[in-house]
Every structure is written in structure tokens, then in C-alpha cells.
Amino acid sequence: MKDEVFFSKGMSHLKEDYPDLYDLSVTLNDTCYTGKVLDYKTQKLMAIAITAAASDDRAIKKQILSGMKELDITKDEIMDVLRVVLLTAGKPAFTKAVRILYKVSD
């Protein structure tokens, strides 16, 4: 994970009151985002696709924003992964993610 950025509002409470659980979350993120085979940008694009397929508005927005900010991911790159979301998760999930993408990129 880059710079210990968490999008869950509850993480600040864990950091303050339950540092052991917070540290575990950091370790889990570091373990998942290793970049051993797939680079971090590819993993972030996967995260965008997964949140889009799950139709999680808040997570889609946060993943897109962090990808654009941290990794200079472009709107076209995001649209490429959203095409796969259209194919695998359907039109409602796809159009919701496209709406969010255009909202945050304008």
C-alpha cells in the first residue's frame, strides 16, 4: 500500500484505539500490493475493476482518484478496464462506474 492511505472511515479509529488491528491492515495491504509479478499500476487497475463490478460507488470513486493521483492512470486506461467490467459484471455496474469516472475526471 502506498503511504498508508485507507479509504475506510473506520481506519482512523483503529489507528488510534486499536493499533494492533491497524498494523495488521497495513501489513495485509503491503502483502497484497507487492508488485512481485504485476506492477502496482496494474494492481490498482484491477482494484478499480473489482470495485466497479461490485457497484460500490464510494470505493469506485476512491480507487479512481487514488489511481489518477498516485500513478497517473488515465481516463482511457480506466475505460479499458471498465470494458471488462461491462463484459463480466453487466451494463448497470459499467454505466455507474463510467458516470463516476466522468464526474471525477472533469
C-alpha atoms as one frame of an Amber mdcrd trajectory, in Angstrom:
protein
   0.000   0.000   0.000   1.235   3.423  -0.787   1.581   5.952   2.038  -0.876
   4.130   4.318  -3.887   5.632   2.551  -7.077   3.918   3.661 -10.476   4.792
   2.299 -12.475   3.262   5.095 -13.637   5.877   7.558 -13.144   3.420  10.408
  -9.398   3.090   9.926  -8.614   6.293  11.813 -10.378   4.830  14.856  -8.387
   1.624  14.580  -5.140   3.538  14.300  -5.909   5.462  17.458  -7.656   2.873
  19.637  -6.531  -0.495  18.259  -3.076  -0.064  16.754  -2.573  -3.833  16.532
  -5.520  -4.140  14.132  -4.367  -1.098  12.197  -0.859  -2.546  11.838  -2.383
  -5.816  10.658  -4.325  -3.934   7.967  -1.159  -2.175   6.819   0.686  -5.484
   6.662  -2.152  -7.094   4.699  -2.121  -4.270   2.156   1.655  -4.428   1.845
   1.426  -8.184   1.335  -1.243  -7.865  -1.366   0.322  -4.932  -3.219   3.792
  -6.426  -3.601   4.460  -5.719  -7.247   6.311  -9.027  -7.457   4.846 -10.003
 -10.825   2.223  -7.373 -11.581   3.270  -3.796 -11.024   1.327  -1.547  -8.661
  -0.377   0.293 -11.538  -1.777  -2.962 -12.904  -2.924  -3.965  -9.438  -4.623
  -0.579  -8.997  -6.423  -1.015 -12.324  -7.604  -4.394 -11.066  -8.869  -2.753
  -7.875 -10.808  -0.219  -9.962 -12.383  -3.035 -11.962 -13.283  -5.034  -8.859
 -14.926  -2.097  -7.099 -16.752  -1.223 -10.309 -18.010  -4.779 -10.703 -19.237
  -4.658  -7.101 -21.054  -1.358  -7.862 -19.610   0.258  -4.743 -19.929   3.987
  -5.511 -17.632   5.219  -2.766 -14.934   2.626  -3.423 -15.048   3.222  -7.198
 -14.529   6.937  -6.670 -11.709   6.468  -4.168  -9.883   3.879  -6.285 -10.146
   6.037  -9.416  -8.978   9.169  -7.623  -6.025   7.456  -5.977  -5.038   5.756
  -9.230  -5.089   9.034 -11.111  -3.244  10.889  -8.350  -0.644   8.289  -7.333
   0.015   6.579 -10.639  -1.122   8.998 -13.356  -3.667   6.467 -14.559  -5.575
   7.996 -17.461  -9.253   8.049 -18.202  -8.589   5.854 -21.257  -6.789   3.247
 -19.144  -9.715   3.179 -16.742 -12.159   2.834 -19.643 -10.179  -0.203 -20.817
 -10.735  -1.952 -17.501 -14.359  -0.825 -17.412 -14.902  -2.567 -20.764 -14.048
  -5.803 -18.977 -16.490  -4.855 -16.214 -19.186  -4.425 -18.885 -18.455  -7.890
 -20.215 -18.222  -9.634 -16.850 -20.486  -7.689 -14.486 -23.011  -6.127 -16.849
 -24.247  -2.781 -18.019 -25.526  -1.360 -14.695 -22.136  -1.769 -12.983 -20.369
  -0.458 -16.081 -22.527   2.660 -16.520 -22.308   3.504 -12.818 -18.511   3.371
 -12.970 -18.419   5.421 -16.172 -20.604   8.073 -14.538 -18.237   8.239 -11.563
 -15.173   8.334 -13.809 -16.504  11.291 -15.761 -17.605  13.058 -12.604 -14.152
  12.854 -11.010 -12.152  13.473 -14.181 -13.989  16.634 -15.263
